[in-house]
Amino acid sequence: MTPPSHLVVAALGRLVSLVREAAPADVQQAVLRRVQVHNRTDGTRLTLLDGALVVDGAPLALPETAELAERMAAHAVRVLDVYPSADATELMAVARALAADADERTPGAAFRARFPPHVGRTVRVQLPESTVAAPEFGHLSSGQDEVMMLAEGKDSYLAFGRVETPKAPLHELLGALDAAQTRPALLHALDALAAFGEAALREHREEDAMHMLDGVVAREAWEAIDERRRALAGLTRRFRTSAALGSIATLLVRGGSVRPAAIRVLAAAGTLGADAIIEALVAAPQRQRRQAFLQALREVPVAAGSLAHMLADSRWYVTRNAAYLVGELRLADLEAALIATRAHADERVRLAVFTALAKLGSPRAMGVLQAAVRDPGPSIRVVAASALGALAAERAVPIVRAALPREQDPDVRAALLGALGQSDSEDAVALLADAAAPGGLLFKRKPARERLAAVHALQRMTQPSARQVLASLTRDRDAGVRAAAAAPPTSHRRSTSLTPLSTPTLEG
């Protein structure tokens, strides 16, 4: 019988190959689920020795693992630990980091940029060029000793917060942590750092608390001794509360070295850190601050996990905010979750969902948007109509032709005509020429706004017939139509998935 760890490695190798091949998202997700199923109870450690994978102490060479070993070697990934019930978002982030092109000049740099060693909670890697030397620490014993109890949040003879706030500066406290060679010395150093961090938060010195956590997180990432690494994790876990992480998230709007350090601390907190950034983003009053938080979310690989939970929230504003953020971050992995929310009872949620799908711009998303031209909400029909411009003319023109006769809302009609301008085909010219025509003198006169929308759409087209229609409209009775028809042509630019269709509002 094949050991579960071998099945995990084979599935992970297949996942990396699929990412490199840009396979469809549903195919990647199926293999990702296979990794999780096989890894549910035991966890797996992959070690790269002399270019070969070692699993469970023995070399493993399978057809599915050849490329995985090659990618680990290219990125200088020496050890890859997949913990039991590993987070799907972290597994996917690691697969993408391995699939990316490696930096030959600086081994591990390209991987670290996509998945820093301190980020993963359930998937951990060991890369070269440690920034913190691992001290000799041979006196630690395994089992439920004080260090282990500390890591698990239990009381020990020195518990966090039971020492006076240290007077020494932070660099000296971190130096004492590095120099600790015995169990009491380690516990005393961790206690001092915990007291320092708690005092900093109480006194609103968020930057000091953040630098303390950043130092501990860096040491945890490079620590080779399991017991010591767990003790460091126990300290960082104490500060993974909504209040502490929320305070650190406010530092993301600053410049210099503060912002990257804050991102490292929040990323190391996993989905809790992502939640803190999202809450700060939603609460931010100024657009500049929201943009800073949004950019930070792009640098936190596990943000998708938090947004997936938010999409399933029963509160309409939470779901709406998550949908907008999925679109802004272009999180294609959450496309299926977005589509599952498209029939939400609240029109504001549906608007956010369809706007996000338009920004993703995948074939499946565009197919769902086509059906949204019949949504009861006019604002949603506007988004769906605008997105039709990204389709080929043979698909977009029939949809617009069918929608125009039944559509009464002027904003939606204008959006449908604008989509025809992007289609740039003879059939589209015919529909726009009809919409731009003046109609009767007394009856069946067309609204000036609709006619102008058709003229502006014609200006974007390259068809000679469009120029002829515009030339005839320069003699129209309506001065506005004459001026629009005589204006210089505008550039023909097809809408893409990166074209924002609306500005998200994140207030609850």
N, C-alpha and C positions, 0 to 999 in steps of 0.2 A: 504494500500500500504506500502511495506517495505521501511523504510527510507534508503537513499543511504549510510549513515554511517554504518548501520547494514550490508549491502551488502559488504562494504569495509572490515569490521572486519571478516566476514565469509570467504571472499576470501583470506584475509591475513592468517587466521588460516589454510585454506586449503593449502596455499603455504608453510607454515612452515612444515606442515605434509609431503608434497611431498618432501621437501628438506631432511627431516629426513629419508624418505624412499629411498632416492637416485633415485627418479623417473626420467624418461627420460627428457632431457633438453626441448624438445618441449612441453611436458605436463606442466612443470613448467612455461614456457614462456606464455602459454595460460592463466594460472591462474593469472600470474603477470599482463597481459594485462587487465584482469577482475578487478583487484584492481585499476588500473589506470583509467579505464573507469568510475567506480562508484565514484571515488574520484576526478573527474575532476574539480568540481566547488566549493565544500564546504570545503573539508578537514575533517579530523576525529581525535578526541583525545580519546585514550584508557587509562583508569585509572584502576589500580589494587588495590582493596580494600578488605582486608580480603580474598584474594584468588579468588575473583570474578571480572569479567570485568564490568566496568561501562562506558557506552557510552551515550553521550547526557544527562548525569545526571541520567540515570536509569540503573540498572543491565541488562546485556545481557547474556543469557545462550542459546547457540545454539550448536548442535552437532559438527559443524565445529570449534567452538571457544574453546572447552574444552581443547584441547592440547595447544592452544595459551596461555590461562590463566596459564596453568601448566608451560609452558616454560618461561613466563614472571616472574612467581614466582620463578622458579629455578634460574634465572639470576638476581633476585632482580630488575627487570625493573619496576619502579613504574608508569611511565607515558610514553606513546608512541604517539607522535604527527606526523600525516601524513598530510603535507600541501597540498593544492590544486595543481593538476598537478604535483604530486611528481615524482622525478627522478627515472626511472626504476632501474638504477644501485644501488641507495641508498636503494630502497625497497628490492632488492635482497640481498644486503649486510646485512641488518637488519634481513631478514628471515634466512640467513645462520648463523648469530650470535645467534639468538634464537634457531636454530636447533642444535647447537653445545652442547657438554656436558658441564654442569655447574661446577664451582669450589665451592665445598661445604664449603671449609675452608674460602674463601674470596668471599662473595656474590658480584656478578657483575664483578669480575675480568676477567672471561673467555669471557663475552660479550664485556667488554671494550677493550680487546685485539684485537677483530675482528671488532668492530665498536665503536671507542672512542666517547664520548658524543659530542665533539666539531667538529666531522667530517661532520655530515649531514647538508645540506643546506635546504632540503625539507622534511627530516625525522629526528626528534629530539627525544631524550630519556632522561629520568631522572633516574639516578642511585644513590645508597646510597653513603655515605662517601664523602661528598663535601669537596674539598680542599680549597675552598674560602667561608668563611661565608657570607651569604646574609645579608647585613645591613638593618636596618629598613629604609624604604623610603616612608613614608606614604603621603608625600606632593606632589607626582607626580599625575597629572590629566591626564585622557585619552583624546583623540582627537588631533586636530592639534595644539598642543602647541609647545614650542621650542624644547622639547626633540623629539617629533614625527617628526618635520621638520628636525631635525638633522639626525634622523635615515633614512629619505627619501632623504637625500642629498641636502636639500634646505637650503637657507640662514637662519641664525638666528642671534640674536644680538651678539653672539660670534660664528663666523664661523671658521672652521679648517684653520690653517695657519695664522690667523690674530693676533697672539700673538708672542712676542719675543721668541726665542729659550730658553727654561728654563735652568737655571744653575744647578738645583738640580739633583742628581743622579736618575736613573730610579726607584730604590726601593722606594724613597720618592714620586715620581710622582704616582706610583701605590698605595702607602699608602694613598695619598690624594684622589684617586679615590674610594678606599674602604670606606674612612671616609665621603664621600660626602653624606649629608642627605637632601639637598635641590636642586632644579633645577639649580640655578646659580652655586652652588658648583660643581655639576656634569658636567655642560657644561664647566666650567673653567678647571676642571681636564682633560676632554677629549681633549680640545684645547691644553693644555700643552703637553699631550702625542702625539698628532698629530704633533705638532711642533718639538718635540723631534725626532720622527720617520723620518720626512722629512729631518731634518738636518743630521741625521745619514746616510740616503741614499745619500744625496748630497756629504757628506764628505767620502763616501765609507766605512762607519762603518756598514757594513751589519749585523754583529753579534748583534750590539746594537739595530738596527731596528727590527731584528728578535725576540730578547728577549722581546722588548716592545709588539710586536704583540702576542707573546706567552702568555704573562701575560693577555692581554685583551681577547684573545680567551678562556683561561681557565675560566675567570670570566663570560664571556658570556654563556659558557656551563652550569654553575651552577646557574646562576641568576634566581631567582624565580619571580621577578617582571617584567611583560611584557614590560612596558615602558622603564625601565632601560636596559633590555636586548636588546631592539631595538636600544637604543642609543649606546650601546657597538658595536652592529652590524654595525651601521653607521660608526664608526671609522675604524673597520677592512675593511669595503668595500672600504674606501678611498684608501687603500694600495693594493687593488686587481687589480693592473695594470700589464701588461706584464713586464714592467721595474722593478717594485718593487719585484714581485714574482720571476722574473728571477735572480735578485741579491740574493735573499734568497736561491734559488735553488743551487747556487754555494757553499753554506755552507754544502751541503749534503756529500761532500767528506771529511769533517773533522770528528774527533773522539770526544770522551768525551760526554758531555751533549749537545753539539751544534747540532749534527745530529738529535737526537730524537726531539729536540725542533723545528728544521726546518721542519721536517716531520709533526709535529702537525700543524704548521702554514699553510703549503702548503695543507695538507689534509682538513683543515677547509675552504680553498678557493675553495673546490670542483673541478670541471673540469678545472677551471682556474689554480689552483695549479698543477693539473696533466699535463696540457699543458706546464707549465713552466718546469717541470721535463723532459718531453719528448723533449722539445727544447734543454735543457742542455745536455741531453743524445745524441742527434743527433750531436750536435756541439762538444762534448768531443773528444779531440785528442788522449788520451791514453786509453787503454783498462781498466786499473784499475779504472779510473774515470767513464767510461761507466758502469762498473759493479756496482759502488756505486749508480749511478742514477737508474739503472735497479732494484736494490734491494729496493730502495725507492719507486719505482712505485708499487712494490708488497705490500707495506704497505699503499697505498692510495686506498680505496675501489672504488672511482669513476673514476679510471683510464680507466676502460673499456668504459665509456661514451665518453671520448676524442678519444680513439682509434677507436671506431665505426664511429665517424665523419671523422676521417682520412682515414679510409678504403674507404669511398665514395668520397674522394677528387679527383679532376680532374688531379692533378699533379702526375705523375707516381712515383716520388721518395717519396712523402708523403704516398701514398698508400703502396709502398714497405716497408717503415720503419714501418708503422703500422702493416703490416702483420707479419714481423719479431718479433715485440714486443708482439703481440698476442701469438705467439708460445713460446717465451721466458718466458712469464708470465703464460702460460698454461690457457688462458682465454677461458674456454669451452663455456661460454655464447656467444662468438662471432664466434662460429664455423659456424653458418649459414651465417653470413656476409662474412667470409672467402670464403666459398664455392661459394657464389654469385660472387666473384671476380676472380674465377679460370680461366675464359675465357678472362682475360684482354689482350689487344693487345700487351702490352710490356712484353717481355720474362722475364725481371728482376723482374717484379711484380709477374708473375706467379711462378717464382722460389721461391720467398719469401712466397707466399700463400701455395704452396705445401710443403715447408719445415715446415711451421707452422702447417699444417694439420698433418704431420708426427709426430710432437712433441705432438700434442693433442692425437693422437692415438686412437680415439673413433672408433667404428665400422663404423659409417657414414663417418668419415674422411678417414679411410682406404679404404672404397669402392670407394671414389672419387680418391684416389691415384692410385688404380688399373687401372682406365681408363687413368691416366696420362702417362702410359708407351707408349702411342701413340702420346704424345704431340710433335709438331714439334721442340721444343727446346731440344737439347741433355742434357743440364744441368738439365732440369726438368725431363727428362727420367731417369737420374742417381738417383735423389732423389726418384722418384717413384719406381725404381728397388730396391734401398736399403731398402725402407720401406716394400717390399714384405717379407722380412725375419721375420717380426712380425706376419705374417699370419700363419695359420695352413698349414701343408704340402699339404693337399688335395686341398687347394685353391691356394697356391703359385706356386706349381710345374706346373699345367696346364698353368698358365699365362706365366711363364718363357719359357715353351716348345713352346708356340705359338709365343713369342716375339723374341727368339734367331734367327730363320731363316731369319727374315726380318730386324734385327738390324745390322747396319754397323758400328756404332760408337764404338771404342774400349773401351772408358770409360763406356758406358752403358752396353756393353757386360760383362765387368768385374764386374759391380754392379749386374747384373742378376745372374752371377755365384756365387757371394758372398751370395746372398739371398738363393740360393739352399743349400749352406753350413749350413745356419741356419735352413733350413727345416728338415734336418736330417732324411730322409726317403729313402727307397730302390729306389723309382722312381728318387729321386734327385741324388742318387749315380750313377745311370745309365747315366743320362744326364751329370754329371760331368766327369765320366770316358770317355765318348765320346769326351768331350771338352778337356780333358787332353791328349788324344791319339796324337801321333806325326803326323799322316797323311802320305802322300806319300813322297818318297825321293826327287822327283823333282816337282811334281804337287800336288796341294791341301794341301800343307804344312800349318800348322796352326801357327799363330803368337806366338812367345815365351811368350809374355805378357799374352795372353789369356790362354795358357796352365798353366802358373804359377798361374793365378787367380783360375783356377779349382783345382790345387793341394792344394793351401791354403784353399779353401773351403772344400776339402776332409779332411784336417787336423782337421777341426773343428767338424767333424761328429763322432758319436759314433757307427755307424753301422759296424759290422764285415766286410761286403763287402767293405766298404771304406778303411779299413786297408789292405785288399787284393789288391785293386787297387794301393794303395800307394806302397806296397811292390814290385809290378811289375814295377813301375815307377822308383825305385831305380837303375834299369839297363838301363835307357833310354840313348839315344845318347847325349841329351842335358845336359851339366853339371849343369846348373841352375835348371833344372827340377829334376835331381838326388838329388841335395842338398836339395831342398824343400821337396821332398818326404821322405827323410831320417830324416828330422828334427823332434823333439818331437812334439806330437799332441798339438794343442792349445786348450784352454778351450772352451767348447760349451756354448755360451751365446746368448740367443735369444734377438733380438732387441726389445726395448720397446718404448713407447711414450716418455720416458725420455731420450732416446739416441739421442744426437744432431747429425743431419745429415749434418750440415754445420755451418760455423761461420757467423753470420750476419754482414753485412757491412752497416753502417747507414749513410754514407755520401750521400748528396743529389746530 
